[in-house]
């Protein structure tokens, strides 16, 4: 599966009922891979994979990444399937990602750091071919914008504990990138980490991220409440089918699986205020009311990622524009 023309293989996905995991499972099944996915439904639902639950190439288990016994059962199941499908590709999508948890270290550490490391160790022990670690652009923290976008090789500037506990989430994800790099450098497994821009999807079930929050609020109330930061903040957004196609592009590009990090993003930077207006137009709301309330510490005003490395090594490029993506999301509500 890591080279052109190879038979699609066995893929194991943690957090498979999350936004990224479910779409990855869908895309992999469509191209003929045998997919085993698991989730504990911490912030998701089986409805996310309802359309492929009965597909002969997909198997779902209600397992917890931090449950030792369940992970041992997973290893045995992967081992059995490997006799037919060959070495597996492990994709770690499990993460505590909603901003309401970012300020609580314990809520993110067990899954985002310890869980990832155990999953990586299992992949190595089971002779997996590839490990893809889904990370986040949150690791750029304070210095999240430079002319042309921040690059994977740029030095990071993180907030301290005295400044904001929010950075604990970013620091935890950064640790997983070190685990990935160390394993690849030691020749234990091929793989890499992917830092996604703000990912969104028409199928997102939990409207706590900014785009579904805006759309649901406008649809329900004709108004939206935003943080005071939103008066100045600008972001780029990546539609979920594109973020998942980036993962598949890396899996298929053997030379890219060097343990390093890849940015996946678009270059369509937009202010949160203009994003609200775009969402309102797609919902046919002419003059949306915005209420600014609250403040988030250590929230960068801009986040723009440079994607030259990913594009050059894999040929990947996003296919869904922001306007197209918002139209797809709004269409689910109309």
NUTOR-873915 format. One record per residue (C-alpha): residue number from 1; residue in one letter; y, z, x. Coordinates in steps of 0.001 Angstrom, whole numbers. Example, Ala and Ser with C-alpha at 12.3 -4.5 7.8 and 13.67 -1.06 7.14 Angstrom:
BEGIN
1:A:-4500:7800:12300 $
2:S:-1060:7140:13670 $
//
This chain:
BEGIN
1:X:0:0:0 $
2:X:2297:385:3012 $
3:X:2283:-3277:3925 $
4:X:2749:-6606:2214 $
5:X:-408:-7876:587 $
6:X:-2300:-4581:673 $
7:X:-4242:-3480:-2386 $
8:X:-2237:-979:-4454 $
9:X:-3628:2469:-3743 $
10:X:-3780:6023:-4935 $
11:X:-475:7824:-5516 $
12:X:-21:11549:-6118 $
13:X:3278:12625:-7686 $
14:X:4575:16179:-8032 $
15:X:7119:16790:-10784 $
16:X:5803:13746:-12632 $
17:X:7413:14585:-15981 $
18:X:10848:14834:-14420 $
19:X:13302:11959:-14489 $
20:X:12322:10476:-11116 $
21:X:8622:11308:-11224 $
22:X:8032:9787:-14653 $
23:X:9753:6501:-13819 $
24:X:7914:6276:-10500 $
25:X:4605:6743:-12312 $
26:X:5582:3991:-14735 $
27:X:6530:1531:-11990 $
28:X:3431:2310:-9910 $
29:X:1045:1874:-12832 $
30:X:2666:-1457:-13649 $
31:X:1920:-2724:-10182 $
32:X:-1692:-1573:-10259 $
33:X:-1678:1751:-8454 $
34:X:-3910:4654:-9466 $
35:X:-1507:7497:-10225 $
36:X:-2253:11216:-10396 $
37:X:729:13271:-11519 $
38:X:1280:16932:-12237 $
39:X:4063:19189:-13500 $
40:X:4562:22703:-14848 $
41:X:7266:21698:-17386 $
42:X:9894:24007:-15848 $
43:X:12662:21667:-17023 $
44:X:10785:18711:-18453 $
45:X:8378:17619:-21181 $
46:X:5150:15673:-21518 $
47:X:7183:13278:-23676 $
48:X:8567:11776:-20449 $
49:X:5183:10152:-19715 $
50:X:3958:9755:-23279 $
51:X:3963:5965:-22991 $
52:X:1456:6004:-20087 $
53:X:-628:9085:-20923 $
54:X:-3529:6959:-22136 $
55:X:-3235:4339:-19416 $
56:X:-6507:4045:-17462 $
57:X:-4600:4142:-14149 $
58:X:-2737:7371:-14932 $
59:X:-3988:10962:-14924 $
60:X:-1809:13975:-15749 $
61:X:-2504:17623:-14934 $
62:X:-432:20623:-16013 $
63:X:-333:22183:-12559 $
64:X:2235:24335:-10778 $
65:X:3144:23306:-7237 $
66:X:3222:26984:-6248 $
67:X:-172:27898:-7793 $
68:X:-2712:27986:-4974 $
69:X:-5786:27549:-7169 $
70:X:-4357:24595:-9059 $
71:X:-3314:22898:-5823 $
72:X:-6844:23357:-4465 $
73:X:-8196:21640:-7586 $
74:X:-5689:18838:-7089 $
75:X:-6898:18349:-3523 $
76:X:-10512:18042:-4693 $
77:X:-9538:15527:-7379 $
78:X:-7555:13436:-4893 $
79:X:-10479:13565:-2473 $
80:X:-12851:12248:-5127 $
81:X:-10530:9409:-6126 $
82:X:-9948:8567:-2494 $
83:X:-13559:7439:-2151 $
84:X:-12677:4492:-4405 $
85:X:-8972:3979:-3737 $
86:X:-8581:4976:-110 $
87:X:-5970:7259:1487 $
88:X:-3304:8492:-905 $
89:X:445:8179:-976 $
90:X:2038:11547:-1791 $
91:X:5480:11538:-3430 $
92:X:7276:14847:-3814 $
93:X:9551:14758:-6861 $
94:X:9195:18425:-7821 $
95:X:12536:20200:-7564 $
96:X:14729:22687:-9355 $
97:X:17691:20364:-9774 $
98:X:19941:21469:-12644 $
99:X:23281:22834:-11448 $
100:X:22822:26027:-13455 $
101:X:20199:27041:-10867 $
102:X:22080:25959:-7736 $
103:X:23726:29358:-7299 $
104:X:20446:31291:-7539 $
105:X:18595:31103:-4237 $
106:X:15219:32323:-5491 $
107:X:15085:29751:-8314 $
108:X:15318:26844:-5875 $
109:X:13584:28175:-2741 $
110:X:9994:28542:-3948 $
111:X:9692:25027:-5367 $
112:X:12183:23049:-3309 $
113:X:11227:24487:100 $
114:X:7889:26323:73 $
115:X:6357:24055:-2556 $
116:X:7339:20909:-671 $
117:X:5905:22277:2579 $
118:X:2587:23156:926 $
119:X:2430:19727:-707 $
120:X:3093:18080:2657 $
121:X:427:20232:4308 $
122:X:-2065:19198:1635 $
123:X:-1235:15528:2161 $
124:X:-1879:15900:5885 $
125:X:-5090:17866:5369 $
126:X:-6410:15262:2904 $
127:X:-5673:12379:5277 $
128:X:-2949:10880:3089 $
129:X:-1423:7661:4349 $
130:X:2224:8296:3418 $
131:X:4462:11153:2255 $
132:X:7795:10425:550 $
133:X:10130:13393:233 $
134:X:12748:13041:-2494 $
135:X:15854:14830:-1250 $
136:X:19457:14819:-2461 $
137:X:22969:13787:-1474 $
138:X:23896:17455:-2035 $
139:X:22985:17965:1635 $
140:X:26327:16358:2553 $
141:X:28013:19356:920 $
142:X:31688:19530:1964 $
143:X:31835:16367:4096 $
144:X:30451:13980:1502 $
145:X:32843:11061:2028 $
146:X:33892:8868:4928 $
147:X:35335:5368:5012 $
148:X:32404:3091:4241 $
149:X:30341:6041:2999 $
150:X:28613:8910:4780 $
151:X:25665:7830:6917 $
152:X:22338:9559:7398 $
153:X:23205:10164:11075 $
154:X:26564:11836:10372 $
155:X:26871:15520:11203 $
156:X:26837:17780:8160 $
157:X:29433:20361:7202 $
158:X:27956:22938:4844 $
159:X:29697:25730:2970 $
160:X:28791:29256:4045 $
161:X:27255:31981:1898 $
162:X:30700:33605:1731 $
163:X:32138:30372:350 $
164:X:29497:29330:-2189 $
165:X:25895:30133:-2990 $
166:X:25640:26575:-4318 $
167:X:24973:25396:-762 $
168:X:21623:27230:-763 $
169:X:20229:24322:-2794 $
170:X:21497:21788:-257 $
171:X:20255:23868:2687 $
172:X:16815:24138:1111 $
173:X:16564:20393:608 $
174:X:17749:19875:4171 $
175:X:14876:22058:5383 $
176:X:12381:19767:3643 $
177:X:13795:16848:5626 $
178:X:13081:18778:8837 $
179:X:9486:19393:7716 $
180:X:9086:15671:7020 $
181:X:10583:14613:10352 $
182:X:8488:17111:12303 $
183:X:5238:15957:10679 $
184:X:6027:12294:11338 $
185:X:7135:12928:14932 $
186:X:3881:14782:15572 $
187:X:1904:11794:14281 $
188:X:399:13797:11416 $
189:X:1546:11400:8670 $
190:X:3912:8510:8028 $
191:X:6797:9081:5678 $
192:X:10489:9700:5176 $
193:X:13066:11470:3023 $
194:X:15399:9856:491 $
195:X:18820:11251:-332 $
196:X:19719:10038:-3811 $
197:X:23216:9728:-5230 $
198:X:23765:11164:-8706 $
199:X:20777:9757:-10591 $
200:X:20890:9196:-14333 $
201:X:18626:7642:-16952 $
202:X:18603:6615:-20591 $
203:X:15404:8608:-20952 $
204:X:16735:11883:-19562 $
205:X:15644:14592:-21966 $
206:X:17809:17472:-20761 $
207:X:21545:16699:-21150 $
208:X:22780:19004:-18387 $
209:X:23774:16445:-15777 $
210:X:27231:14928:-16053 $
211:X:26482:11565:-17725 $
212:X:24166:12851:-20491 $
213:X:26514:15817:-20940 $
214:X:29466:13494:-21534 $
215:X:27545:11161:-23840 $
216:X:25938:13882:-25947 $
217:X:29211:15815:-26256 $
218:X:31162:12740:-27288 $
219:X:28518:11681:-29788 $
220:X:28255:15153:-31297 $
221:X:31890:16343:-31204 $
222:X:34078:13395:-30237 $
223:X:35262:15517:-27296 $
224:X:33888:16737:-23988 $
225:X:34407:19857:-21912 $
226:X:34656:19280:-18152 $
227:X:35311:21500:-15172 $
228:X:38834:21584:-13735 $
229:X:37328:19874:-10651 $
230:X:36841:16761:-12780 $
231:X:40575:16048:-12758 $
232:X:40150:14910:-9133 $
233:X:36447:14335:-8545 $
234:X:34985:10889:-7899 $
235:X:31276:10044:-7684 $
236:X:28799:7192:-7422 $
237:X:25844:7032:-9812 $
238:X:22411:5440:-9436 $
239:X:20312:4365:-12404 $
240:X:16818:5808:-12328 $
241:X:14932:2517:-12155 $
242:X:16900:1708:-9003 $
243:X:16296:5087:-7369 $
244:X:12562:4662:-7984 $
245:X:12532:1089:-6713 $
246:X:14062:2468:-3492 $
247:X:11054:4776:-3106 $
248:X:8642:1882:-3628 $
249:X:10586:-262:-1159 $
250:X:10169:2446:1486 $
251:X:6456:2811:769 $
252:X:6059:-923:1291 $
253:X:8100:-1034:4522 $
254:X:5817:476:7145 $
255:X:8435:356:9891 $
256:X:10735:2505:7763 $
257:X:8239:5374:7532 $
258:X:9482:7067:10693 $
259:X:10219:10530:9313 $
260:X:13948:9924:9046 $
261:X:16330:9998:6089 $
262:X:17562:7152:3859 $
263:X:20521:7119:1484 $
264:X:19970:5468:-1902 $
265:X:23130:4809:-3880 $
266:X:25515:2260:-5305 $
267:X:29050:1634:-4075 $
268:X:30604:1843:-7566 $
269:X:32764:4904:-7094 $
270:X:34401:6211:-10272 $
271:X:36452:9244:-11258 $
272:X:34887:11633:-13764 $
273:X:37827:11020:-16094 $
274:X:37264:7256:-15957 $
275:X:33540:7826:-16381 $
276:X:34300:9704:-19599 $
277:X:36392:6777:-20830 $
278:X:33569:4351:-19974 $
279:X:31061:6460:-21907 $
280:X:33444:6671:-24864 $
281:X:33859:2887:-24988 $
282:X:30096:2430:-25118 $
283:X:29985:4861:-28051 $
284:X:32917:3129:-29796 $
285:X:35119:6217:-29486 $
286:X:38682:5006:-28798 $
287:X:40488:8167:-27632 $
288:X:38069:10799:-26349 $
289:X:39442:14324:-26037 $
290:X:38795:16062:-22714 $
291:X:39031:19845:-22361 $
292:X:39181:21110:-18788 $
293:X:37751:24578:-18325 $
294:X:36170:26444:-15405 $
295:X:35986:25808:-11684 $
296:X:33075:25091:-9314 $
297:X:33399:26331:-5738 $
298:X:32552:23995:-2838 $
299:X:32461:20950:-5100 $
300:X:33432:17899:-2989 $
301:X:36133:15694:-4447 $
302:X:34293:12515:-3434 $
303:X:30691:11592:-2650 $
304:X:30128:8109:-1307 $
305:X:26921:7197:541 $
306:X:26404:4385:3034 $
307:X:23139:2550:2270 $
308:X:23068:48:5165 $
309:X:19976:1657:6685 $
310:X:17883:1411:3513 $
311:X:19057:-2106:2726 $
312:X:18427:-3375:6268 $
313:X:14977:-1874:6696 $
314:X:13588:-2609:3236 $
315:X:15761:-5260:1571 $
316:X:16410:-2878:-1318 $
317:X:19514:-3238:-3468 $
318:X:20413:-1634:-6818 $
319:X:20046:-3914:-9826 $
320:X:21746:-1930:-12603 $
321:X:25536:-1681:-12602 $
322:X:27204:1483:-13834 $
323:X:28458:-233:-16984 $
324:X:24969:-1586:-17719 $
325:X:23437:1821:-17129 $
326:X:25899:3629:-19380 $
327:X:25272:1001:-22061 $
328:X:21532:1718:-21849 $
329:X:22137:5466:-22111 $
330:X:24580:5129:-24988 $
331:X:22177:2804:-26801 $
332:X:19717:5674:-27136 $
333:X:22332:7654:-29077 $
334:X:23689:4945:-31358 $
//
